[in-house]
């Protein structure tokens, strides 16, 4: 009995420490707004252990909103729920020298949806959701929902503790190497909340003024830095409008000229009739004078 009591004390002491780590209960829902606060998970699993991290996301109404699975085989593979059709190796190799690791999950929703994964402050995955990257096409529905709850699945054997990322840097900034300040991204680079570095925009794109999103080149942006409608359709519409107005005015001008021309011109044949009348009058006068 005493032994059980001592073990309970040790367990309580490990549920939350000075670094804010919280114990995990499987199949329990935790209120957590993943889109505003990156989630950190602490594991102590070796490669080839077949341990796995499985965390589900859901809405406040209990609707499924995605999830991620990490499996510890000969390498660390990831599976994104309602997107992946197979487990894939992380793009960055995970060191096996230290089994205790801190994983950070960041969900970014701007004009696109991204899932960013860090391991011990190193970015190991930046996944952009699309029909090209997701074999399961239900991603558009589930991953578009607002995540307000998380759940560690019962088969999760790797997750030991979780916490909100402490002192996360805001989007558009990154954590300095000494982890004491948040520095602003510069040039055509952006960052997501909690980032430790800035990501360059793709070729042909530029960063907005907040350095939070890449977008169309400057030629397609208005004075506020927002995307504006392309100019070509407006130019063509204006051209056709002016052409229509000019054709209408030209037709009206011709019609008016014809109207005024008819008013100022004698009726056809009227001159010949007058001549015939005069000729008959002259002949009549001449006939009377002979009589």
Buried (B, 14 or more C-beta within 10 A) or exposed (E): EEEEEEEEEEEEEEEEEEEEBBEBEEEEBBEBBBBEBBBBBBBBBEBEBEBBBBBBBBBEEEEBBBBBBBBBBEEBBBBBBBBBEEBEEBEBEBEEEEEEBBBBBBBBBBEEBBBBBBBEEEBBBBBEBEEEEBEEEEBBEBBEBBBBBBBBBEEBBBBBBBBBBEEBBBBBBBBEEEEEEBBBBEEBBBBBBBBBBBBEBEEEBBBBEBBBBBBBEEEEBEEEBEEEEEEEEEEEEEEEEEEEEEEEEEEEEEEEEEEEEEEEEEEEEEEEEEEEEEEEEEEEEEEEEEE
